[in-house]
Amino acid sequence: MLNNKTFLCMLLGVWIAGSIYWHVCKIKQLCDTSLITTPKSLPISTIEPLKISDGNKLNLRSRGNFSFAKSQETPNQQAVLYQLDSLATYLIGNPSRKLVISGIYASSETNSTSYGNLGLARAQHIKDWLVQKGIPDSVITTHATLNNNLKFVNDSLSGGLNFTFTSISKVSESHALTEQQLANNQIFENIFKPMNLYFPTASSQYIRTDQNQKFIVAAKKFLEENKDKKLILTGHTDDEDSAEWNLTLSKKRAQAVKKQLMLAGIPAERIVTKGKGEWEPIASNTTLEGKRSNRRVNMVVK
């Protein structure tokens, strides 16, 4: 009797185990080892956080960063707008600090901008944004850095910009000659002795004085009588921004003066324009007055 009961209990246990197996493995299909997988590791982020610091005075951090499409100069900056606003506030509150923005680019990228390379165009875009926020143009310098090890993920570059700070020289700034005073100091002797034209801040119209107008009247008359001579206009800049951009700017200044002299009656074909950028300074770029002195267009008849 006991043996029968034992046998029946064992049979019942086997039946229960079999039912459980059938329900779990066949109906629910939970016994397939192929369905048991280890969690996939999360991909490592390729975004390097934005960092902008100026000693112990400024320390901006963001989990996000600028994002540039390959061969494009305009970034997606939504992830760093707060940091950019804070940077603008800092520069306004610390006028002695100068910001240097370096744009990074690779030689594999195509440059369709008006700048010499894509790095300079990227840096200039952020400079323009900050200037619109009220930062003086002279406070920000742009540079370019070539890096052929840049990593593009889905044709997108994360970062692409570096920010550093320097100090603006305060030497005799309160006594520095203005552009108007520099223009007034130019004395006309003859059209074969070079004379400098100066410009108000953010203006392409040169400052007119009695002396430079005497030069222009005399040059116009001489050119009418001497068809083999030319009026040479050479643009110059200080050392703000990159050398490449300064060369472009110096040419633009000379062209702007040419247009104004054409309105004064000097034929376009009698005027030659050149640009020397920052390479021929007449004063030190370490002072405000020196920078103003170097931002000029030189005119002479040859």
Backbone bond lengths (Angstrom), bond angles and torsions (degrees), N, CA, C in turn:
res aa  C-N    CA-C-N  psi(-1)  N-CA   C-N-CA  omega(-1)  CA-C   N-CA-C  phi
1 M - - - 1.465 - - 1.511 110.57 -
2 L 1.312 114.70 -42.84 1.450 119.95 -179.93 1.516 110.73 -64.96
3 N 1.358 113.25 -38.91 1.457 117.21 -179.13 1.512 111.22 -65.24
4 N 1.329 116.23 -37.66 1.458 119.84 178.44 1.526 111.27 -64.40
5 K 1.332 115.71 -43.10 1.462 119.37 179.28 1.537 110.19 -64.07
6 T 1.313 116.65 -41.56 1.455 120.29 179.69 1.512 110.64 -62.30
7 F 1.327 114.88 -44.13 1.451 119.83 179.27 1.516 111.08 -61.30
8 L 1.359 116.22 -43.65 1.460 120.02 -179.94 1.532 111.22 -64.52
9 C 1.332 116.97 -38.59 1.485 119.86 178.86 1.523 111.20 -64.84
10 M 1.349 113.75 -40.48 1.453 117.68 179.32 1.523 110.46 -65.88
11 L 1.338 114.43 -41.48 1.455 119.23 178.28 1.514 111.34 -61.98
12 L 1.348 116.30 -39.99 1.461 121.45 178.75 1.527 110.32 -64.88
13 G 1.331 116.46 -40.64 1.464 120.02 179.43 1.514 111.86 -64.01
14 V 1.351 114.13 -41.85 1.469 117.77 178.69 1.517 110.52 -63.96
15 W 1.331 114.65 -39.86 1.478 118.77 -179.61 1.544 110.58 -63.92
16 I 1.356 115.21 -41.90 1.468 118.98 179.79 1.518 110.37 -65.32
17 A 1.335 117.31 -43.81 1.458 121.33 179.57 1.517 110.69 -63.09
18 G 1.337 114.87 -41.63 1.455 118.70 179.03 1.517 111.69 -64.74
19 S 1.336 115.73 -38.47 1.469 119.68 178.92 1.523 110.72 -64.99
20 I 1.335 114.34 -42.60 1.465 118.39 179.31 1.524 110.29 -63.12
21 Y 1.357 115.47 -44.68 1.461 119.17 179.02 1.518 110.85 -59.64
22 W 1.332 115.79 -45.70 1.478 119.68 -177.88 1.540 111.22 -63.19
23 H 1.340 115.24 -41.02 1.459 119.15 -178.16 1.529 111.26 -69.05
24 V 1.355 115.38 -44.06 1.462 119.16 -175.11 1.523 111.74 -77.76
25 C 1.319 116.88 -45.55 1.464 120.33 -171.39 1.517 113.86 -89.31
26 K 1.360 116.20 -34.42 1.451 117.88 -175.78 1.527 112.48 -96.01
27 I 1.324 114.97 -41.77 1.464 117.76 -178.77 1.530 110.44 -83.35
28 K 1.340 116.70 -53.33 1.474 120.39 -179.82 1.528 112.59 -79.40
29 Q 1.354 116.59 -18.99 1.468 122.18 -179.88 1.532 112.38 53.88
30 L 1.341 112.90 48.61 1.469 119.11 -178.83 1.520 113.05 -102.09
31 C 1.324 116.60 4.33 1.462 118.77 -176.76 1.520 113.14 -104.16
32 D 1.314 117.69 -0.61 1.470 120.90 179.85 1.523 109.44 -73.34
33 T 1.326 116.54 115.67 1.470 120.51 -176.84 1.519 111.91 -64.22
34 S 1.343 115.77 -21.63 1.451 117.97 -179.90 1.509 111.84 -68.87
35 L 1.361 115.33 -18.36 1.452 119.31 179.46 1.520 112.18 -87.22
36 I 1.306 116.60 -9.92 1.459 120.85 -179.54 1.524 107.55 -93.13
37 T 1.295 116.48 104.58 1.467 121.49 -176.81 1.513 110.40 -123.03
38 T 1.292 115.03 152.36 1.461 119.30 175.63 1.510 108.84 -82.63
39 P 1.317 117.83 145.57 1.467 120.62 -179.86 1.520 110.57 -58.34
40 K 1.320 115.03 138.34 1.449 120.04 176.90 1.526 110.03 -71.75
41 S 1.309 116.35 140.29 1.456 119.45 178.22 1.521 109.32 -71.17
42 L 1.311 115.65 141.91 1.450 120.92 179.78 1.513 110.37 -68.41
43 P 1.336 117.64 141.56 1.467 119.45 179.70 1.523 111.01 -65.28
44 I 1.315 115.49 141.75 1.459 120.51 178.00 1.520 109.12 -74.35
45 S 1.323 116.96 130.53 1.458 120.82 -177.17 1.526 110.63 -64.12
46 T 1.349 116.65 136.76 1.457 121.65 177.40 1.526 111.50 -95.50
47 I 1.323 116.60 3.18 1.455 121.07 -177.84 1.527 109.73 -89.48
48 E 1.314 116.10 117.27 1.455 120.53 175.52 1.521 108.77 -85.87
49 P 1.321 118.41 125.19 1.474 120.64 -176.43 1.526 111.73 -59.17
50 L 1.320 115.91 146.76 1.455 121.55 175.78 1.526 109.71 -73.73
51 K 1.336 116.51 134.36 1.456 121.90 177.91 1.524 108.57 -133.89
52 I 1.319 115.80 123.04 1.463 121.62 175.98 1.521 107.34 -130.40
53 S 1.317 117.35 117.59 1.461 119.72 -177.88 1.522 110.86 -139.19
54 D 1.323 115.06 150.05 1.461 122.58 176.04 1.517 107.36 -134.73
55 G 1.328 115.11 81.46 1.465 120.05 -176.38 1.514 111.06 59.50
56 N 1.333 115.41 -135.20 1.463 119.54 177.59 1.529 111.93 -97.36
57 K 1.344 116.37 10.36 1.462 120.22 -179.16 1.531 112.52 -89.33
58 L 1.319 115.48 -30.78 1.459 119.95 -175.81 1.515 109.05 -142.98
59 N 1.321 115.97 133.31 1.465 121.03 179.25 1.523 108.39 -147.16
60 L 1.325 115.95 90.25 1.463 121.27 -178.54 1.525 109.38 -102.59
61 R 1.338 115.63 133.42 1.457 121.80 179.27 1.518 109.37 -135.01
62 S 1.326 115.16 146.61 1.460 119.88 175.91 1.516 108.47 -146.24
63 R 1.337 116.41 140.72 1.465 119.08 176.17 1.514 111.06 -67.50
64 G 1.332 116.00 -29.70 1.458 120.54 178.30 1.518 111.25 -91.42
65 N 1.320 116.08 -171.75 1.456 120.92 -179.78 1.529 108.86 -160.48
66 F 1.319 115.91 176.29 1.457 119.75 172.79 1.528 108.66 -65.30
67 S 1.317 115.72 152.92 1.459 120.42 176.52 1.525 108.67 -134.73
68 F 1.336 115.85 122.34 1.462 121.35 179.29 1.520 110.20 -113.47
69 A 1.322 116.85 131.22 1.456 119.67 168.47 1.519 108.08 -67.81
70 K 1.307 117.54 146.73 1.452 121.00 -178.43 1.523 110.28 -57.83
71 S 1.326 115.59 132.58 1.468 124.16 179.07 1.525 113.18 70.05
72 Q 1.332 117.60 19.01 1.461 121.67 178.41 1.518 109.84 -119.36
73 E 1.356 116.84 147.32 1.465 120.97 -177.99 1.515 113.59 -99.83
74 T 1.333 118.08 -15.69 1.462 121.34 -177.18 1.525 109.89 -93.74
75 P 1.343 118.39 121.20 1.468 119.70 -175.89 1.518 112.90 -90.57
76 N 1.307 114.09 161.16 1.461 120.85 162.57 1.527 105.21 -87.76
77 Q 1.329 117.55 114.11 1.460 121.04 -174.63 1.524 112.65 -117.91
78 Q 1.323 115.86 18.70 1.464 119.59 -178.87 1.522 112.37 -59.53
79 A 1.330 116.66 -34.45 1.466 120.26 -175.85 1.526 112.75 -74.34
80 V 1.334 117.63 -11.45 1.471 120.03 -174.94 1.527 112.12 -128.78
81 L 1.315 117.66 18.46 1.467 120.34 -178.85 1.526 111.71 -61.04
82 Y 1.321 116.97 -40.20 1.473 120.04 179.82 1.525 110.07 -61.59
83 Q 1.334 117.09 -43.39 1.459 121.05 -179.89 1.533 111.27 -66.43
84 L 1.331 117.30 -38.36 1.470 120.32 178.27 1.526 110.99 -65.56
85 D 1.321 116.81 -41.91 1.469 119.86 176.65 1.530 110.80 -62.00
86 S 1.335 115.93 -41.36 1.470 119.90 178.29 1.521 111.05 -65.36
87 L 1.329 116.89 -36.55 1.462 121.21 177.59 1.522 110.71 -64.01
88 A 1.326 116.93 -43.53 1.464 120.68 178.82 1.527 110.71 -62.26
89 T 1.321 116.75 -43.32 1.463 121.41 178.41 1.527 110.82 -61.04
90 Y 1.330 116.20 -40.15 1.461 120.87 -179.91 1.531 111.22 -64.89
91 L 1.312 116.93 -44.30 1.462 120.51 -178.86 1.525 111.40 -65.51
92 I 1.316 116.53 -38.44 1.467 119.95 177.45 1.527 110.82 -64.71
93 G 1.319 116.18 -38.95 1.462 120.44 -178.57 1.510 114.43 -81.69
94 N 1.347 117.42 -10.25 1.468 121.34 -179.20 1.533 109.46 -131.36
95 P 1.321 117.20 74.58 1.473 121.25 -174.26 1.522 114.29 -65.35
96 S 1.332 117.81 -11.69 1.462 119.16 179.08 1.525 112.31 -85.58
97 R 1.326 117.29 -6.56 1.452 121.01 -178.36 1.520 111.19 -96.64
98 K 1.301 115.72 140.81 1.458 122.18 -179.47 1.525 108.86 -118.43
99 L 1.327 116.24 132.06 1.469 121.78 -177.48 1.527 110.40 -97.64
100 V 1.312 115.46 133.86 1.464 121.82 175.26 1.524 107.91 -113.87
101 I 1.326 116.80 118.12 1.464 122.06 179.07 1.517 108.49 -106.83
102 S 1.319 115.96 123.83 1.460 120.75 179.27 1.521 109.20 -112.88
103 G 1.325 116.17 119.32 1.453 121.37 177.57 1.520 110.56 -90.43
104 I 1.325 116.10 137.06 1.469 121.45 -175.96 1.527 109.47 -105.75
105 Y 1.311 115.72 140.44 1.463 119.63 179.52 1.524 109.61 -149.91
106 A 1.329 115.56 164.16 1.462 121.81 177.59 1.526 109.15 -116.17
107 S 1.321 116.51 150.01 1.463 120.06 -179.40 1.522 111.88 -67.90
108 S 1.329 117.42 -16.13 1.468 120.81 178.20 1.528 111.89 -77.34
109 E 1.332 117.12 -11.12 1.457 120.09 179.55 1.530 110.32 -84.44
110 T 1.315 114.83 151.32 1.461 121.46 178.53 1.519 109.84 -95.28
111 N 1.318 116.94 126.05 1.467 121.64 -179.72 1.530 109.68 -97.64
112 S 1.321 116.38 108.59 1.468 120.72 178.11 1.527 111.22 -108.32
113 T 1.344 116.97 13.91 1.463 121.36 -178.67 1.522 109.83 -89.93
114 S 1.323 115.73 175.36 1.462 121.04 177.58 1.529 112.00 -85.24
115 Y 1.331 117.26 -1.12 1.456 121.75 179.90 1.524 110.00 -90.64
116 G 1.313 115.81 163.16 1.454 120.64 -176.66 1.509 113.87 -64.56
117 N 1.327 117.37 -28.59 1.460 120.70 176.75 1.521 109.26 -153.82
118 L 1.318 115.74 168.68 1.454 121.34 -174.03 1.527 111.97 -72.18
119 G 1.344 116.71 -29.67 1.462 119.54 178.79 1.517 111.37 -63.49
120 L 1.321 116.38 -43.52 1.460 120.92 179.09 1.529 110.39 -65.25
121 A 1.324 116.93 -39.31 1.463 120.73 179.00 1.530 110.76 -64.00
122 R 1.328 117.29 -39.24 1.469 121.18 179.54 1.532 110.78 -66.40
123 A 1.330 115.98 -43.94 1.464 119.73 178.86 1.524 110.80 -64.79
124 Q 1.329 116.68 -40.72 1.460 120.98 -178.35 1.518 111.17 -65.42
125 H 1.321 117.41 -34.14 1.470 120.33 179.32 1.531 110.64 -61.14
126 I 1.334 117.00 -43.53 1.465 120.34 179.12 1.520 110.44 -71.51
127 K 1.327 117.31 -35.68 1.466 119.74 175.77 1.527 110.11 -60.08
128 D 1.321 117.43 -46.24 1.457 121.13 179.83 1.524 110.89 -60.18
129 W 1.329 116.02 -38.53 1.472 120.54 178.87 1.526 110.17 -62.83
130 L 1.325 117.15 -43.88 1.463 121.39 -179.53 1.522 111.60 -68.88
131 V 1.336 117.07 -38.14 1.469 120.54 177.56 1.524 109.99 -61.66
132 Q 1.329 117.27 -37.72 1.465 120.72 176.74 1.527 112.02 -64.72
133 K 1.323 115.72 -22.65 1.464 120.65 177.13 1.528 112.59 -83.40
134 G 1.338 116.44 -1.32 1.465 119.78 176.93 1.512 114.97 106.75
135 I 1.345 117.91 7.41 1.463 120.39 178.71 1.525 108.95 -82.20
136 P 1.334 119.51 129.72 1.471 120.46 178.07 1.525 111.36 -58.83
137 D 1.305 116.24 141.11 1.463 121.75 -179.45 1.517 111.86 -57.04
138 S 1.341 116.96 -36.49 1.464 121.20 -175.74 1.524 113.31 -70.99
139 V 1.332 117.71 -13.27 1.460 121.45 -177.39 1.532 111.17 -80.95
140 I 1.319 117.69 -17.87 1.462 121.25 -173.12 1.528 110.59 -117.58
141 T 1.317 115.65 126.95 1.455 122.64 175.66 1.523 109.29 -111.41
142 T 1.321 116.61 140.18 1.465 120.17 178.87 1.522 110.75 -114.39
143 H 1.323 114.54 143.30 1.461 121.90 176.67 1.525 108.99 -137.64
144 A 1.324 115.59 172.07 1.461 121.21 177.82 1.520 109.45 -128.62
145 T 1.339 116.06 144.71 1.456 122.13 178.13 1.523 109.18 -128.47
146 L 1.319 116.97 121.73 1.457 121.50 177.34 1.524 108.98 -85.55
147 N 1.335 116.48 126.92 1.464 121.71 179.78 1.527 108.46 -141.05
148 N 1.305 116.34 103.59 1.464 120.43 -178.45 1.520 113.33 -83.23
149 N 1.332 116.90 5.77 1.465 121.05 175.75 1.522 112.14 -101.67
150 L 1.338 116.59 12.17 1.456 119.74 178.71 1.524 110.49 -61.44
151 K 1.344 115.30 142.08 1.464 120.65 178.81 1.528 109.75 -105.80
152 F 1.312 115.62 121.92 1.452 121.73 177.44 1.521 108.54 -105.04
153 V 1.327 116.29 122.28 1.457 122.33 177.30 1.521 107.93 -104.53
154 N 1.327 115.59 116.87 1.473 120.53 -175.26 1.528 110.74 53.82
155 D 1.353 115.27 43.39 1.463 122.66 179.80 1.527 112.28 59.80
156 S 1.332 116.37 32.08 1.462 121.14 178.47 1.527 109.50 -129.60
157 L 1.333 115.77 136.79 1.458 122.05 179.30 1.521 109.50 -107.25
158 S 1.318 116.57 125.20 1.462 121.06 176.40 1.521 109.08 -93.59
159 G 1.319 116.88 130.33 1.468 121.72 -177.48 1.510 109.50 96.29
160 G 1.325 117.20 -115.80 1.460 121.11 176.10 1.514 115.08 84.98
161 L 1.347 117.83 -0.73 1.468 121.06 -179.29 1.523 110.00 -141.55
162 N 1.318 115.91 140.23 1.464 121.66 173.14 1.528 109.06 -121.16
163 F 1.341 115.99 146.31 1.462 121.92 -177.71 1.524 109.45 -125.63
164 T 1.344 116.13 126.30 1.457 121.35 174.81 1.527 108.96 -134.38
165 F 1.329 116.34 168.09 1.463 121.20 -176.06 1.521 110.98 -129.06
166 T 1.335 115.40 147.79 1.454 122.58 170.97 1.526 107.59 -136.08
167 S 1.321 116.17 175.42 1.459 120.39 179.43 1.521 110.49 -100.13
168 I 1.323 116.30 143.39 1.460 122.18 174.00 1.521 108.34 -86.93
169 S 1.324 116.30 130.67 1.460 120.34 -178.92 1.526 110.64 -62.78
170 K 1.311 115.20 134.37 1.464 120.86 179.05 1.525 112.32 -104.62
171 V 1.334 116.13 10.67 1.462 119.78 -175.01 1.526 110.73 -64.26
172 S 1.300 116.19 114.57 1.464 123.40 173.12 1.535 113.83 53.23
173 E 1.327 118.01 30.13 1.465 119.41 -178.99 1.516 111.53 -63.04
174 S 1.329 116.78 -36.33 1.459 119.22 -177.56 1.535 111.68 -69.10
175 H 1.350 116.20 -19.95 1.457 120.15 -179.53 1.527 112.12 -109.58
176 A 1.333 116.44 8.13 1.457 119.76 -177.85 1.523 110.74 -67.59
177 L 1.313 115.80 139.15 1.457 120.37 177.26 1.525 109.86 -65.97
178 T 1.305 115.88 140.17 1.462 120.83 176.47 1.529 109.27 -81.43
179 E 1.337 115.26 169.66 1.463 119.73 176.70 1.538 110.83 -61.64
180 Q 1.321 117.14 -35.93 1.453 120.78 178.70 1.526 110.25 -64.70
181 Q 1.330 116.48 -43.27 1.464 120.00 179.66 1.529 111.42 -66.67
182 L 1.332 116.45 -37.92 1.459 119.96 177.09 1.528 110.62 -63.17
183 A 1.336 116.09 -40.73 1.466 120.36 178.26 1.527 110.70 -65.36
184 N 1.333 116.37 -40.27 1.472 120.47 -179.47 1.522 112.37 -65.89
185 N 1.338 116.23 -25.26 1.464 120.13 -178.63 1.531 113.47 -79.13
186 Q 1.333 116.46 -9.17 1.461 119.91 178.98 1.542 109.78 -78.78
187 I 1.317 116.74 123.74 1.467 122.49 -177.38 1.533 109.66 -111.78
188 F 1.331 115.75 128.51 1.468 120.92 178.26 1.524 110.54 -79.86
189 E 1.331 116.02 126.38 1.463 121.86 174.76 1.524 109.91 -114.70
190 N 1.304 115.67 -54.55 1.461 120.75 173.75 1.528 108.21 -159.97
191 I 1.318 115.57 166.52 1.474 119.70 -173.59 1.523 112.78 -75.01
192 F 1.329 117.20 -7.82 1.460 120.71 178.76 1.534 111.94 -94.24
193 K 1.319 116.18 -4.69 1.464 121.07 174.58 1.529 107.64 -102.06
194 P 1.338 117.77 121.11 1.462 120.82 -175.61 1.526 112.42 -56.45
195 M 1.338 114.58 141.68 1.464 122.04 176.21 1.520 108.33 -128.60
196 N 1.326 116.18 139.61 1.461 121.18 -178.68 1.524 112.08 -96.23
197 L 1.320 114.78 140.08 1.458 122.00 172.30 1.520 107.78 -107.16
198 Y 1.339 116.24 139.68 1.457 121.21 -179.82 1.525 110.68 -119.63
199 F 1.323 115.00 162.54 1.457 121.22 -172.22 1.529 111.36 -127.88
200 P 1.331 117.62 140.19 1.463 119.27 170.64 1.528 109.34 -63.45
201 T 1.317 117.26 158.22 1.459 121.36 179.19 1.525 110.73 -56.40
202 A 1.338 115.57 132.67 1.468 123.72 176.47 1.523 112.87 60.84
203 S 1.331 117.71 30.05 1.465 121.16 178.97 1.522 109.86 -128.52
204 S 1.337 116.39 145.16 1.465 121.19 175.77 1.529 110.99 -99.42
205 Q 1.334 117.10 0.35 1.468 121.88 178.71 1.529 109.11 -90.76
206 Y 1.304 116.84 118.57 1.459 118.64 -178.70 1.539 110.24 -69.41
207 I 1.316 115.38 155.76 1.467 121.43 -178.62 1.531 108.99 -78.73
208 R 1.303 116.93 120.62 1.466 121.69 -178.67 1.535 110.54 -86.38
209 T 1.317 114.83 134.68 1.463 121.35 175.15 1.530 108.02 -133.17
210 D 1.327 116.62 165.48 1.464 120.40 176.94 1.527 110.87 -58.65
211 Q 1.329 115.94 -36.42 1.457 120.45 -175.84 1.535 112.38 -70.76
212 N 1.349 116.95 -46.85 1.468 116.16 -179.00 1.534 112.10 -72.97
213 Q 1.343 117.09 -23.82 1.456 118.86 174.75 1.531 111.09 -71.62
214 K 1.323 117.31 -33.68 1.469 120.31 173.70 1.524 110.46 -62.07
215 F 1.331 115.68 -41.06 1.460 120.38 178.00 1.523 110.21 -59.91
216 I 1.319 116.87 -47.60 1.464 121.27 -175.34 1.529 111.09 -65.23
217 V 1.338 117.69 -41.83 1.468 121.24 178.24 1.530 110.40 -62.31
218 A 1.330 115.90 -44.34 1.464 120.36 -179.42 1.527 110.90 -67.23
219 A 1.327 116.71 -39.56 1.460 120.32 -179.74 1.525 110.94 -65.99
220 K 1.333 116.94 -41.20 1.466 121.22 178.94 1.521 110.85 -60.14
221 K 1.309 116.60 -45.12 1.468 120.80 -179.52 1.519 111.08 -64.99
222 F 1.326 116.73 -43.77 1.457 120.99 -178.73 1.524 111.01 -64.20
223 L 1.329 117.57 -42.35 1.459 121.56 -178.91 1.533 111.56 -65.48
224 E 1.335 116.35 -32.98 1.471 119.75 177.18 1.522 111.48 -65.18
225 E 1.325 115.07 -30.14 1.469 120.10 -176.40 1.524 112.97 -95.55
226 N 1.319 117.21 -14.12 1.463 121.70 -176.67 1.531 108.96 -131.74
227 K 1.325 116.06 92.07 1.456 121.85 -172.31 1.531 113.36 -70.82
228 D 1.324 117.52 -12.89 1.463 119.93 -178.96 1.530 112.79 -92.48
229 K 1.311 118.10 1.27 1.461 121.84 -177.91 1.526 111.19 -104.77
230 K 1.320 114.59 156.53 1.464 121.23 -178.65 1.534 110.30 -131.17
231 L 1.311 114.68 154.39 1.465 120.73 170.62 1.527 106.70 -95.95
232 I 1.317 117.12 119.53 1.460 122.53 -176.10 1.534 109.50 -99.72
233 L 1.327 116.71 123.68 1.467 122.91 176.58 1.526 108.57 -113.26
234 T 1.328 116.46 122.34 1.465 120.99 -178.12 1.533 109.38 -122.80
235 G 1.309 116.03 119.08 1.462 121.04 -179.46 1.520 111.79 -86.43
236 H 1.330 115.68 145.04 1.467 122.36 178.98 1.540 108.91 -136.71
237 T 1.331 115.43 158.08 1.468 120.81 177.93 1.528 109.53 -135.49
238 D 1.331 115.68 174.19 1.458 119.97 168.50 1.530 107.28 -85.20
239 D 1.334 117.57 -165.72 1.465 119.57 -177.44 1.519 113.19 -99.37
240 E 1.337 117.07 16.45 1.463 119.49 173.63 1.525 108.74 -67.24
241 D 1.337 116.89 152.40 1.464 122.62 -178.79 1.522 111.06 64.10
242 S 1.314 116.14 -173.84 1.462 120.64 -177.46 1.519 110.39 -80.92
243 A 1.328 115.66 157.84 1.462 120.46 178.57 1.526 110.51 -60.48
244 E 1.317 115.96 -35.90 1.462 120.31 -179.23 1.525 111.18 -65.70
245 W 1.329 115.54 -45.41 1.459 119.08 179.46 1.528 110.73 -67.37
246 N 1.324 117.24 -38.88 1.472 120.51 179.42 1.521 111.64 -62.39
247 L 1.321 116.66 -36.26 1.465 119.59 177.14 1.528 110.44 -63.07
248 T 1.331 115.58 -43.40 1.468 119.85 177.80 1.522 110.97 -63.56
249 L 1.334 116.48 -43.34 1.458 121.40 -179.31 1.527 111.27 -63.25
250 S 1.318 117.44 -40.18 1.469 120.52 -179.31 1.528 110.98 -63.97
251 K 1.323 116.42 -37.18 1.466 120.34 177.58 1.529 110.62 -67.14
252 K 1.334 115.91 -39.60 1.462 119.82 179.53 1.526 111.04 -64.39
253 R 1.332 117.48 -38.67 1.462 120.74 178.88 1.526 111.05 -64.19
254 A 1.322 115.86 -42.28 1.466 119.39 179.12 1.523 110.46 -65.01
255 Q 1.330 116.83 -39.58 1.463 120.51 178.44 1.523 111.26 -65.47
256 A 1.339 116.94 -36.83 1.468 120.91 179.34 1.526 110.60 -64.22
257 V 1.335 116.51 -40.81 1.465 119.86 178.06 1.527 110.37 -67.75
258 K 1.311 117.04 -38.64 1.474 120.38 178.84 1.525 110.57 -57.06
259 K 1.323 116.75 -45.32 1.466 120.64 -179.98 1.527 111.12 -60.60
260 Q 1.327 116.47 -38.83 1.464 120.21 179.84 1.537 111.56 -70.21
261 L 1.328 116.80 -35.76 1.466 119.94 178.70 1.528 111.05 -74.56
262 M 1.298 117.11 -29.08 1.461 120.11 174.10 1.528 109.86 -64.09
263 L 1.339 116.56 -38.20 1.464 120.22 176.83 1.529 110.81 -66.22
264 A 1.343 115.46 -24.46 1.473 119.86 178.21 1.518 111.88 -81.93
265 G 1.350 116.82 -3.32 1.453 119.59 174.52 1.505 116.33 107.72
266 I 1.334 117.92 5.20 1.463 120.36 177.27 1.522 108.39 -90.67
267 P 1.329 119.78 122.62 1.474 122.39 -177.61 1.531 112.02 -59.85
268 A 1.319 116.13 145.38 1.457 121.85 -177.74 1.523 112.56 -58.96
269 E 1.355 115.88 -37.39 1.461 119.30 -176.86 1.525 112.97 -72.25
270 R 1.326 117.24 -9.44 1.471 120.79 178.60 1.531 111.71 -96.45
271 I 1.345 115.99 1.66 1.471 120.47 -177.75 1.524 109.40 -117.31
272 V 1.312 116.83 126.81 1.464 122.98 177.38 1.530 108.22 -111.20
273 T 1.335 117.02 130.43 1.466 120.59 179.59 1.523 110.36 -112.26
274 K 1.315 115.15 143.67 1.463 122.92 177.59 1.533 108.99 -138.44
275 G 1.314 115.53 164.80 1.457 120.74 174.47 1.511 109.53 -135.81
276 K 1.317 117.17 132.15 1.466 121.78 178.81 1.522 112.50 -114.08
277 G 1.346 116.66 -0.25 1.453 119.25 179.38 1.506 112.74 59.52
278 E 1.334 115.85 -132.99 1.467 121.77 -177.26 1.528 112.36 -97.56
279 W 1.340 117.66 6.72 1.459 120.35 -166.81 1.515 114.97 -81.73
280 E 1.328 119.86 -13.05 1.464 120.47 -179.80 1.534 110.64 -128.26
281 P 1.329 117.76 65.68 1.467 120.30 179.52 1.519 111.50 -70.17
282 I 1.317 115.99 150.76 1.470 120.39 175.69 1.520 110.50 -108.89
283 A 1.343 116.57 -0.44 1.471 121.70 178.60 1.522 107.74 -152.39
284 S 1.325 115.61 166.86 1.459 120.44 -178.70 1.528 110.90 -71.99
285 N 1.321 116.17 135.89 1.459 120.96 177.37 1.527 112.96 -83.10
286 T 1.335 117.02 7.54 1.464 119.74 179.67 1.523 112.25 -85.91
287 T 1.354 117.57 -8.11 1.460 120.74 178.74 1.518 109.63 -122.95
288 L 1.315 115.10 158.72 1.456 120.70 179.95 1.530 110.58 -63.01
289 E 1.329 116.66 -43.82 1.469 120.17 -179.99 1.527 110.89 -63.40
290 G 1.329 115.88 -38.91 1.455 119.27 178.65 1.521 111.87 -63.19
291 K 1.316 116.42 -42.07 1.460 120.13 178.06 1.530 110.55 -62.35
292 R 1.333 116.25 -43.60 1.462 119.64 179.51 1.535 110.65 -62.87
293 S 1.324 116.70 -38.74 1.458 120.39 -179.86 1.521 111.73 -63.67
294 N 1.315 115.79 -34.73 1.459 119.94 -176.24 1.523 113.32 -79.93
295 R 1.309 117.57 -18.28 1.472 121.18 179.38 1.532 108.17 -85.46
296 R 1.319 116.65 90.25 1.465 120.25 -169.55 1.526 110.76 -152.07
297 V 1.329 114.77 167.05 1.462 122.00 167.14 1.523 106.61 -124.10
298 N 1.305 114.95 125.09 1.464 121.35 -178.91 1.525 109.38 -94.91
299 M 1.340 116.98 134.28 1.468 119.77 178.08 1.521 109.95 -124.82
300 V 1.355 114.38 140.69 1.452 121.63 179.64 1.522 107.96 -158.77
301 V 1.315 116.27 150.99 1.474 120.98 176.25 1.518 109.56 -98.69
302 K 1.346 115.50 132.62 1.462 120.28 177.78 1.520 110.08 -137.30
